[in-house]
Amino acid sequence: MHSDWNDLEVLAPELLPFFRAARTGDFRLPRCLRCNRFQWPPRPVCRYCRFDEMGWSSAESRGSLYSWTTTYRAFEEDLTWHTPYTIAVVTLDVPDLVRLVGRMSGSPAGSDLHDGARVTGHFAVSGARRLPALLWRLAD
């Protein structure tokens, strides 16, 4: 695997199942094996029932826009060609409160975005990085 995968194995091994699934386009989230509730970020103990066994389950990558910010100056060289870009926090359509951060696809104008706007997620690999990036787009 590329060095990004090696870095992930060392720095955040709990994220490996998420990124491995994302590589094939599957959207998976950690889920408690006792109470069956989704949660993010991954943790060794359920935040609801304190059970210490978690699994990973497929989930729909749909939700509503909770917050966003548009960046006009790239903070990483790899993102220069994306500027301006919008980073979004999305509340997923799962029964449990799960919010994920990703980049909006394309460059939606600020006027196109509003609290609660419906979005769908997908994964893409771009630039020098080999880890899949979570991208959101406005739902039709």
N, C-alpha and C positions, 0 to 999 in steps of 0.2 A: 504494500500500500504506500501511497504518497506520504511525505513527511507530515502533512496535516492530520492524517489518520494516526500516525505514531504519536504526535503531540497530544491528540485527543485521548489516546490510550493511557497516557501518563497524567495529563492534567484534569481530565473529566471522563473517566471510564464509564460513569453512570449514563453518559449520553450516547455511548456506542450503539445500543439497540435502536435509538431514534434515528441516527444517521445511517445505519446499515439498512433500515427499512426505507428511509428516504431515498437512498441510492436506487431503489427499484420503484420509486414513486408511491410507496405505501406510507400512509400517515398513521403512525403508531404512538400511543401514549402510555405512560405507566398507569397501572390499575391495581388497586388493592385486591388480593385474592380472598379476603374475608368479606369486606363490605361492598366490593365491586365498584368503587368510586374512582374516577379518573383524577389525576393530579399532575401538576407541573409546578416546579421542576421535579425531576426524579429524586426520590429520597429513600433511605433504607427502611423507614417506618411510615405507615399511613398517617396522614395528618388528621384524619377523621376518627379512626378507631384504634390507632396505635399498633395495629398488627404489623409484624415484621417480614411479611412475604408479599412481594410485589411481582406482577407480571406485566406484559406489554400487550395491548389490544389495539386493533385497528379502530380508527375513528374517522368521522367525516371532517374534512378540512374546510368547514364552512363556519361562518360566524358573523359578528357585527363589529364594526370599527369602534374601539373604545377611546383611543388617543392616537395622535400622529404628530410627526414633525418633519418638515422638509429641509434638507441640507443642500446648500448651494455650493459648498466647497468640500471636496472629498478629504476625509481624514486618513484614507489609505490610498496608495497609488493604484491599487487594484480597482478602486471604485471611481476613479477619475472619469472614465468614459460614461459613468451612470449619472453624473451630476446634471441637473439637480435630481436628487432622489428623496423618496419619502419613506421613513421608517414608521411602521404602524404597530400598535398594540391591538390585538383582536381577541374578543371574548368568544370562545368557541361555542358551538351549538351542542353542548353536552350537558347533562343534568347537573354536573358539578362545576363550580367556578374555576375555569381554566382559561388563562390568557397567555398568548404567545406573541413574540415579537418577530417581525419579518419585514422585508422591504416590499413596497408596492411595485408591481410590474409596471414598466413604462414610466411615464412621468405624469400621473394624473394631476391636473391643475387643482390647487387648493379649493377652488369653488366646487369641484366635483366631490369633495370629501365632506362628510358631516357625521356627527355622532350617530351611531347606530347604522351607518351605511352597511349594506350587506356585501360581504366579500367571500371569495373562495381562495383556497391555498393550493399551491403546487410547488414542486421542487425543481431546481436547476443548478447546474454546475457552470461557473463562468470564471474567466480569467485564470490566474495561476493557481488559485485554490481548487482543491479537489473534493472538499466537503460539500454536500448539497446545501444550497441556500433555500430557506423558506421564503417564497414570494407570494404576496397577496394581490388579487385583482378584484376590481369592482364586479359584483355579480350582475348579470344581465337583467 
